[in-house]
Every structure is written in C-alpha cells, then in structure tokens.
C-alpha cells in the first residue's frame, strides 16, 4: 500500500501555542503552489497583543544574562535544524539550496550577536551622570513594552530575525507579522522558539495580508512601538500618533537593517529614565 505523506499545517504562534486563525481563513502565498497558511485576523492580532502584554513584565524582569542565554538557545536550535529551515526557504522563494543555507547561517550569527548584547544594554545605553552637588544621578534602561514587528517579504527568515532580535534584547515582547509572500520559514521559526525556553507570549507570530493588518498594528493602543520593513506611510503614522506610538522603518525589503547586529536598533525600543539619589555621609 502506498504511504500518504503527512502535509504540514502552517499555523500562527500566539502565547506559546499554535492556533489556527480564529476566522478559519487561509491564503496561498504567491511563491508556493497548493500550500495554504493561516490568514491572521484582527482578532488574532488582539489575542497576540494580550499574550505579549501578559508576558512582558516577566521577560523585562529577567537579568540581561538570562535573556541572553535564552536567545542563544534559539541560535542553537536553529543551527541544529539548519537543513530543515533551508528547505522551507527554498519551498516558498525558489532560492538555491546554497543561498538558503547562507541565509540560515546569517540568521544564526545574528541571533548569537544579540544574545551577547543582552547583558551589555545597561552599560552601553545607561550612564552615571556628573552633577554639582551631593547627589548621584543615574540613567537606567527600561523596555518600551509590546512592540509590533512587520517583517520584510524577503529575506523571509533573516528579515524576521533581524527585525525581531534587537527588540527582544531590551526586554520587550513582540507581535510579529511574517513575510506575506514567503511565510513558511517565519512560521516554522515558531517551532524553534517553542523549544528554546522562550516564555509563552514573549514572541507571537502571525501570517496574513499586510493590507488587512497593518492599520490595526498602528492603531492598537496596547502596542507601544512599531518596527516596519518598508517605506514610511502617512496613514500608518497618523494611526500610530493617536496612541503616541513610536514608529521606525527599516526600508524596502529590509535592506537597511544591519545584518551584523547593532545597538542602533536596540536603542529606539527602550526608555532611558534618570533618577537622583542623595549621597550618604
């Protein structure tokens, strides 16, 4: 008897679980024939934000060293499953096997860099300030909160990792929209997150149509900041302004984000707070 293949079902990743879209809808990415992925809805976005808000204090409360260990574990899992992720990239982008393996290797290197940056954020972005008087003056770094991330269409895996990792470094939680045309690697990345000690809700991954979801990302009052791969849009800026949401863009197709890792992408998503303390004599 001929064996039937078990076809993979690409689901969302919300609160550490793998739900289908609450709407029951799906769509077929342009690069893949006959394969459907969940089409995230506004309700799925709201559920992801609730999970991210619940997880944020615990993630921000971890030491930088502990966050770094967890991110490094993601790199370990991705490294051990490199061939599988390369296959996912080839399946939806038609890239060569060699190019797909290079993309996975770059993603591993990028995660490793940001894992090493976690316990250095306070030293690099905070400071002890000189004052003329019997006081100490310190500037300390705190997370912004829940950050919405809209990944570029290409590179599908590396673009998602490059936009998401600097946000996680500072203690923020993430609600990310994967590549619309090539979501397979991003949704499969959730499997690596699920076995990497990442607390449920710290990272939430959605798939769906940008035309349907981008406006809701910008207007949602419980999303504190946005990192969007693409050109600036006036309508998104106006929607985000209603809740005084900071918005950063990384340019078309993610070409402007630094593939080697940079604190320049950590800094926009943390708050620096300054306090005074009297000197005890």
Secondary structure, 3 states (H helix, E strand, C coil): CCCCCCCCCECCEECCECCCCCCCCEECCCCCCCCCEECCCHHHHHHHHHHHHHHHHHHHHCCHHHHHHHHHHHHHHHHHCHHHHHHHHHHHHCCCHHHHHHHHHHHHHHHHHHHHHHHHHHHHHCEEECCCCCEEEEEEEEECCEEEEECCCCCHHHHHHHHHHHHHHCCCEEEEECCCCCCHHHHHHHHHHHCCCCCCCCEEEECCCHHHHHHHHHHCCCCCEEEECCCCCHHHHHHHHCCCCEEEECCHHHCCCCCCCCCHHHHCCEEEEEEEEECCC
